[in-house]
Amino acid sequence: MGIAAIWRRRAPLAFVGFVLACASVLVADWNANDVTVAPIYLLIVVPYTVGREASGLRALIGLTAVLVWGVVVNATAGPTTPSGYVSGMASTAVAWTAGRWLRARRLVNEELQRSAQRIEAERDSRVRLAVADERTRIARELHTLVAANVSAMVIQAEAAELLLVDDRDAADVAMAAVEQIGRDALSDMRRVLGVLRHSGELASLTPQPGVGQVYSLVEATRDGGRQVELTVEGEPGPLPASADLGLYRILGEALADDAGAARIWLRFGDNTVELEIIAASVNGESPWPTLAMRERAALCSGVVECDLHADGRRLVVSLPRALEEVFA
């Protein structure tokens, strides 16, 4: 009877039948005064096991088998008081109920664990899709910038060809411009992650914005009733096309996420350009830095940081003014 407990979890109903069969052989020739362990084993361990390990109908069949076996044994063993029947059946029922409760708790925990794993997998999938979508959008914008640079190269090359005979100095200037624009175009092309367009989507002919349109962006935000202050420090000068577009997009997203007053600093250094935003309130559903902000900063080899400030939340984006060339 004890050895049968080895397979009680794999085959709980077979375990009940085997133990009851062994107990029947034992009861056929036992003395109630000599055997005390077997009844405890049969009335507690066996119903508890079948209640905890068996499912639905099989658990009820196991409980019924134990109860019927106990009644038959008590009836054949001789006169038994009603309290003996009641105590035996109560012990069996309590043990079986405890097993069922533990089984239900185990199943709930397993279901919660599976749900947590499924939610985690879905969240990872959504994050990957969001990253892919954002990178695709950035790549399309960079492709437009590269196309504009190549068009400028063609125009400068044609001008140099016309000036080559009459004005060699002007032709040299035009060819130098072609060289610089070509380097910028190749530098941006290196950062293009892939040019993808959804089926049926028309190519946008709108020029890409940049730092030069920051004033218009701030004014549009003020027209919406928001208090926004803009401070520009340093000499703006030329910026790589991807950094120029990235600063504008990051600022636009920051102003879209925030609903309160904001102060903006645009600092142009010798080697870096820094965008600092201090906002009184930020939408909790889209905390800074957002996925798009991180992707655009990483695309330009920049750094984006966010921390708490006395006046709210602060976002600092630092981008290099000269991106790594492809001819290193």
C-alpha positions as CSV (number, residue, x, y, z in Angstrom):
1,M,0.0,0.0,0.0
2,G,2.9,2.4,0.7
3,I,4.8,1.5,-2.4
4,A,1.7,2.3,-4.5
5,A,2.1,6.0,-3.5
6,I,5.0,6.2,-6.0
7,W,2.6,6.6,-8.9
8,R,-0.2,8.4,-7.1
9,R,0.3,11.6,-9.1
10,R,0.5,9.9,-12.5
11,A,-2.5,7.6,-12.0
12,P,-4.5,8.7,-8.9
13,L,-7.6,6.6,-9.7
14,A,-5.5,3.5,-10.2
15,F,-3.7,4.2,-7.0
16,V,-7.0,4.3,-5.1
17,G,-8.1,1.0,-6.6
18,F,-4.9,-0.7,-5.9
19,V,-4.7,0.5,-2.3
20,L,-8.4,-0.5,-1.6
21,A,-7.7,-4.0,-3.0
22,C,-4.6,-4.4,-0.8
23,A,-6.6,-3.1,2.2
24,S,-9.4,-5.6,1.5
25,V,-6.9,-8.4,1.7
26,L,-5.5,-7.0,4.9
27,V,-8.9,-6.4,6.5
28,A,-10.0,-9.9,5.8
29,D,-7.8,-11.2,8.5
30,W,-6.9,-8.2,10.8
31,N,-7.6,-7.6,14.4
32,A,-8.9,-4.0,14.9
33,N,-6.9,-3.8,18.1
34,D,-3.7,-4.7,16.2
35,V,-3.9,-2.5,13.1
36,T,-4.3,1.3,13.5
37,V,-2.2,2.8,10.7
38,A,-4.2,1.4,7.7
39,P,-7.4,3.2,8.5
40,I,-5.7,6.5,8.8
41,Y,-3.9,5.9,5.5
42,L,-7.1,4.9,3.8
43,L,-9.4,7.6,5.2
44,I,-6.9,10.6,4.9
45,V,-4.0,10.0,2.5
46,V,-6.0,8.2,-0.2
47,P,-8.9,10.7,-0.5
48,Y,-6.6,13.6,-0.2
49,T,-4.4,12.3,-3.0
50,V,-7.3,11.6,-5.4
51,G,-8.9,15.0,-4.6
52,R,-5.6,16.8,-5.3
53,E,-4.4,14.9,-8.3
54,A,-7.5,13.7,-10.2
55,S,-9.8,15.9,-12.2
56,G,-13.5,16.4,-12.0
57,L,-15.4,13.1,-12.4
58,R,-12.4,10.9,-11.6
59,A,-12.0,12.7,-8.3
60,L,-15.6,12.0,-7.4
61,I,-15.3,8.4,-8.4
62,G,-12.2,8.0,-6.2
63,L,-14.1,9.6,-3.2
64,T,-17.1,7.4,-3.7
65,A,-14.9,4.3,-3.9
66,V,-13.3,5.1,-0.6
67,L,-16.6,5.9,1.1
68,V,-18.3,2.8,-0.1
69,W,-15.3,0.7,0.9
70,G,-15.4,2.1,4.4
71,V,-19.1,1.5,4.8
72,V,-18.8,-2.1,3.5
73,V,-15.9,-2.9,5.8
74,N,-17.7,-1.4,8.8
75,A,-20.8,-3.4,8.0
76,T,-19.0,-6.7,7.6
77,A,-16.7,-6.2,10.6
78,G,-19.5,-6.3,13.1
79,P,-21.7,-3.9,15.0
80,T,-20.6,-0.3,14.5
81,T,-22.0,2.8,16.2
82,P,-23.4,5.6,14.1
83,S,-20.6,7.9,15.4
84,G,-18.0,5.5,13.9
85,Y,-19.7,5.8,10.4
86,V,-19.9,9.6,10.8
87,S,-16.3,10.1,11.9
88,G,-14.9,7.9,9.1
89,M,-17.0,9.6,6.4
90,A,-16.2,13.0,7.8
91,S,-12.4,12.3,7.9
92,T,-12.6,11.1,4.3
93,A,-14.7,14.1,3.1
94,V,-12.4,16.7,4.9
95,A,-9.2,15.1,3.4
96,W,-10.8,15.0,-0.1
97,T,-11.9,18.6,0.2
98,A,-8.5,19.8,1.3
99,G,-7.0,18.0,-1.8
100,R,-9.5,19.7,-4.1
101,W,-8.8,23.1,-2.6
102,L,-5.1,22.7,-3.1
103,R,-5.6,21.5,-6.6
104,A,-7.7,24.5,-7.5
105,R,-5.1,26.8,-6.0
106,R,-2.4,25.1,-8.0
107,L,-4.4,25.4,-11.2
108,V,-5.0,29.1,-10.6
109,N,-1.3,29.7,-10.0
110,E,-0.4,27.8,-13.2
111,E,-3.0,29.8,-15.2
112,L,-1.7,33.1,-13.7
113,Q,1.8,32.1,-14.6
114,R,0.8,31.3,-18.2
115,S,-1.1,34.6,-18.4
116,A,2.0,36.5,-17.2
117,Q,4.2,34.8,-19.7
118,R,1.7,35.5,-22.5
119,I,1.4,39.2,-21.5
120,E,5.2,39.5,-21.4
121,A,5.5,37.9,-24.8
122,E,2.8,40.2,-26.2
123,R,4.5,43.3,-24.7
124,D,7.9,42.3,-26.2
125,S,6.2,41.8,-29.5
126,R,4.5,45.3,-29.3
127,V,7.8,46.8,-28.4
128,R,9.6,45.2,-31.4
129,L,6.8,46.3,-33.7
130,A,7.0,49.8,-32.4
131,V,10.8,49.9,-32.9
132,A,10.5,48.6,-36.4
133,D,7.7,51.1,-37.3
134,E,9.7,54.0,-35.9
135,R,12.9,53.0,-37.6
136,T,11.0,52.6,-40.9
137,R,9.5,56.1,-40.6
138,I,12.9,57.6,-39.8
139,A,14.5,55.7,-42.7
140,R,11.9,57.1,-45.1
141,E,12.7,60.6,-43.9
142,L,16.4,60.1,-44.3
143,H,15.8,58.7,-47.8
144,T,14.1,62.0,-48.7
145,L,17.1,63.9,-47.3
146,V,19.6,61.8,-49.3
147,A,17.5,62.3,-52.4
148,A,17.6,66.1,-51.9
149,N,21.4,66.0,-51.4
150,V,21.9,64.0,-54.6
151,S,19.7,66.5,-56.5
152,A,21.9,69.3,-55.1
153,M,25.0,67.4,-56.3
154,V,23.6,67.2,-59.8
155,I,22.9,70.9,-59.9
156,Q,26.3,71.9,-58.6
157,A,28.0,69.5,-61.0
158,E,26.1,71.0,-64.0
159,A,27.1,74.5,-62.8
160,A,30.8,73.5,-62.5
161,E,30.7,72.0,-66.0
162,L,29.4,75.3,-67.4
163,L,31.9,77.4,-65.5
164,L,34.9,75.1,-66.2
165,V,36.1,77.1,-69.3
166,D,35.3,80.7,-68.3
167,D,35.7,80.8,-64.5
168,R,37.8,78.0,-63.1
169,D,37.7,79.4,-59.5
170,A,33.9,79.3,-59.5
171,A,34.0,75.8,-60.9
172,D,36.4,74.7,-58.1
173,V,33.9,76.1,-55.5
174,A,31.1,74.2,-57.2
175,M,33.0,71.0,-57.2
176,A,34.0,71.5,-53.5
177,A,30.3,71.9,-52.8
178,V,29.6,68.6,-54.7
179,E,32.2,66.9,-52.6
180,Q,30.8,68.1,-49.3
181,I,27.2,67.4,-50.3
182,G,28.3,63.9,-51.4
183,R,29.9,63.2,-48.1
184,D,26.8,64.3,-46.2
185,A,24.6,62.2,-48.4
186,L,26.8,59.1,-47.9
187,S,26.9,59.8,-44.2
188,D,23.1,59.9,-44.1
189,M,22.8,56.8,-46.3
190,R,24.8,54.9,-43.8
191,R,22.2,55.6,-41.2
192,V,19.2,54.5,-43.4
193,L,17.8,51.4,-41.8
194,G,15.7,50.5,-44.8
195,V,13.4,52.2,-47.2
196,L,10.0,50.7,-46.8
197,R,6.6,52.0,-48.0
198,H,3.3,50.5,-47.2
199,S,1.2,49.3,-50.1
200,G,-0.7,52.2,-51.7
201,E,1.1,54.9,-49.7
202,L,2.0,57.9,-51.8
203,A,5.5,59.4,-51.6
204,S,5.5,62.7,-49.6
205,L,6.7,65.7,-51.5
206,T,6.8,68.0,-48.5
207,P,10.3,69.3,-47.6
208,Q,11.7,67.9,-44.4
209,P,11.7,70.3,-41.5
210,G,14.7,71.2,-39.4
211,V,16.1,73.5,-36.7
212,G,15.2,76.5,-38.9
213,Q,11.5,75.7,-38.3
214,V,11.8,75.5,-34.5
215,Y,10.5,79.0,-34.2
216,S,7.4,78.1,-36.2
217,L,6.8,75.1,-34.1
218,V,7.0,77.1,-30.9
219,E,4.7,79.8,-32.3
220,A,2.2,77.1,-33.3
221,T,2.3,75.7,-29.7
222,R,1.8,79.2,-28.3
223,D,-1.2,79.7,-30.6
224,G,-2.7,76.7,-28.9
225,G,-2.8,78.5,-25.5
226,R,0.4,77.1,-24.1
227,Q,3.2,79.1,-22.5
228,V,6.5,78.2,-24.2
229,E,9.8,80.0,-23.8
230,L,12.6,79.5,-26.4
231,T,16.2,80.5,-25.8
232,V,18.9,80.0,-28.5
233,E,22.6,80.1,-27.4
234,G,25.7,80.0,-29.6
235,E,26.1,80.2,-33.4
236,P,23.7,77.9,-35.2
237,G,25.7,77.2,-38.4
238,P,25.2,74.1,-40.6
239,L,24.1,70.7,-39.1
240,P,24.0,67.2,-40.6
241,A,20.7,66.7,-42.2
242,S,19.8,63.7,-40.0
243,A,20.7,65.7,-36.8
244,D,18.8,68.8,-38.1
245,L,15.6,66.7,-38.7
246,G,16.1,64.7,-35.5
247,L,16.2,67.8,-33.2
248,Y,13.0,69.1,-34.8
249,R,11.2,65.8,-34.4
250,I,12.3,65.3,-30.8
251,L,11.1,68.8,-29.9
252,G,7.8,68.3,-31.7
253,E,7.1,65.1,-29.9
254,A,8.1,66.6,-26.5
255,L,5.7,69.5,-27.0
256,A,2.9,67.1,-28.1
257,D,3.3,64.9,-25.0
258,D,3.4,67.8,-22.6
259,A,0.2,69.8,-21.6
260,G,1.7,72.6,-19.5
261,A,4.2,75.4,-19.7
262,A,7.6,74.6,-21.1
263,R,11.0,76.2,-21.3
264,I,13.3,75.3,-24.2
265,W,17.1,75.9,-24.7
266,L,18.8,75.3,-28.0
267,R,22.6,75.5,-27.5
268,F,25.0,75.3,-30.4
269,G,28.5,74.4,-29.3
270,D,31.7,73.8,-31.3
271,N,31.2,70.1,-31.6
272,T,27.7,69.4,-30.3
273,V,24.2,70.8,-30.4
274,E,22.1,70.4,-27.2
275,L,18.3,70.6,-26.8
276,E,17.1,71.1,-23.2
277,I,13.4,71.1,-22.3
278,I,11.9,71.7,-18.9
279,A,8.1,71.0,-18.7
280,A,5.8,71.6,-15.8
281,S,3.7,68.5,-16.6
282,V,4.3,65.5,-18.8
283,N,1.7,63.0,-20.0
284,G,2.2,59.8,-17.8
285,E,1.2,57.5,-20.7
286,S,4.2,58.6,-22.8
287,P,7.1,59.3,-20.4
288,W,10.3,60.9,-21.6
289,P,12.4,59.8,-23.3
290,T,10.0,58.1,-25.7
291,L,11.0,55.3,-28.1
292,A,11.1,57.8,-31.0
293,M,13.4,60.1,-29.1
294,R,15.8,57.3,-28.2
295,E,15.9,56.0,-31.8
296,R,16.5,59.4,-33.3
297,A,19.3,60.2,-30.8
298,A,20.9,56.8,-31.4
299,L,20.7,57.3,-35.2
300,C,22.8,60.4,-34.9
301,S,25.2,59.0,-32.3
302,G,23.7,61.3,-29.7
303,V,22.7,61.0,-26.1
304,V,19.3,61.6,-24.6
305,E,18.7,61.9,-20.8
306,C,15.7,62.6,-18.6
307,D,15.6,63.6,-15.0
308,L,13.4,65.4,-12.5
309,H,13.8,69.2,-12.1
310,A,12.5,71.7,-9.5
311,D,10.1,73.0,-12.1
312,G,9.1,69.6,-13.5
313,R,10.7,67.1,-15.8
314,R,13.8,67.8,-17.8
315,L,14.8,66.3,-21.1
316,V,18.3,66.9,-22.5
317,V,19.3,65.7,-26.0
318,S,22.9,66.1,-27.2
319,L,23.8,65.5,-30.8
320,P,27.2,65.8,-32.6
321,R,27.5,68.6,-35.1
322,A,29.7,66.5,-37.4
323,L,28.7,62.9,-37.8
324,E,31.2,60.1,-38.6
325,E,32.1,60.0,-42.2
326,V,32.0,56.8,-44.3
327,F,35.6,57.4,-45.5
328,A,37.3,56.9,-42.2
